[in-house]
Amino acid sequence: MTKVLTNRFDLKGGACDIDVYLKTGGYQALARTFKDFTPDQVIEEVKKSALRGRGGAGFPTGMKWGFVPKESKRPKYVVCNADESEPGTGKDRDLMRYDPHLLIEGMIIAAYALGARDNYIYIRGEYWYIKEILEKAIAQAYERGYLGKNVLGSGFECNLYVHPGAGAYICGEETALLESLEGKRGHPRLKPPFPAVVGLYGGPTIVNNVETLAAVPWIIQNGGEAYKALGTEKSGGTKLFTVSGHVNRPGNYEVAMGYPLMSMVNNECGGIPGGRKLKAIIPGGSSVPIITAEEAEKVNLDYESMGTVGSMLGSGGVIVMDETVDIFETTMNVTHFYKHESCGWCTPCREGTRWLFKVFERMHRYEGRPGDVELLYDLADKILGKSFCPLGDAAAMPVQSAIQKFRDDFDRRIKSTLVQINTAAD
């Protein structure tokens, strides 16, 4: 398989040093951009590639770039969302750790396409060591003329800054990220207007994930059609997946879009340890609906295929669970996370996540009441689609899908309670 993102991972120390990056083809796409492409042609090439946002939403990248107005009285910005806080996901960390210049090159090309002079990488606060790697790489790019007032003699000015967050999950949502970047509390903004029109400091802004921007140099160097051909018709290229849980070889794997999920689990990841059976997989990070072992056997790693089993590709955090796992316990753990990370801005999410966890706690103590499973589902329904931002949906969908597909693990908590009551009565 053609490696778009991880071809330098196997180098000793990765490609953190600019000389290593240059020797392995680095910044050639940027040079070609200035030589052969107008800004509009860059956007069109990205549209041809069928590259979709790798942060979770899966929105077509070229289309998103096309929303930025050609003329603006305010400055334009490209912002990289490196606030990787989705449980089960760790791909962006490795991209920045082993190949920081790939991200930088992708951001410069994006900035050229959109006419953005000052641009930002908003990085998760816990990634302090990666912040140092990025800042060193950025300094090298300035020294060699890839950043600054006159990039490669093109007359285009591009500056890049790294801004750390403070560990808030909500800041992975693009408008909350922009609020935080402006020095405010990370609350989501009402949309519309969308950031492409009114974003950072009121200027047109594109917010893209690390992996999304890292794919751009390959697209420019090899062509959008070639990138699209690596994947499927509507999900072009390759994607990084972070596989954790009950597999023999957990880690980050780059595979082509459309690759069978179980082929990755069995081939790349070495299958389930101890000869145990697969029970369930969360295919895209903790916020997406869970799927059964039977569903996992027939689904592929692309956006359309995941939709056929009622789930999503999300951010690519594949969490594998064998037959020993109690889905009630894992869902309670996820619910606790979203309760803790709710920013409190809107009532459905603020109150709903707390009530969900209260019912989970009661059932966890084997004090569940008849109707509690239905209550959990109903509470999730009152959050789903009714919160200010997608965090509410992220809390609700795992609960509803777990109840639908693994009802026995929930009913067991109620049945145990009834047995205890009957025994005490005797």
Secondary structure, DSSP 8 states (H G I E B T S, - for coil): ---SSSTTTTSTTTT-SHHHHHHTTTTHHHHHHHHH--HHHHHHHHHHTT-B-TTTT--BHHHHHHTS-SS-SS-BEEEEEE---STT--HHHHHHHH-HHHHHHHHHHHHHHHTBSEEEEEE-TT-HHHHHHHHHHHHHHHHTTSSBSSGGGSS--BEEEEEE--S-GGGGSHHHHHHHHTTS------SSS-TTTS-GGGS-EEEEEHHHHHTHHHHHHH-HHHHHHHS-SSS-SEEEEEEEES-SS-EEEEEETT-BHHHIIIIIS---GGG--EEEEE-SSTTS--EEHHHHHH-BSSHHHHHHTT---TT-EEEEEETT--HHHHHHHHHHHHHHH--S-SHHHHHHHHHHHHHHHHHHTT---TTHHHHHHHHHHHHTTTSSSTHHHHHHHHHHHHHHH-HHHHHHHHHHHHHHHHHHH-
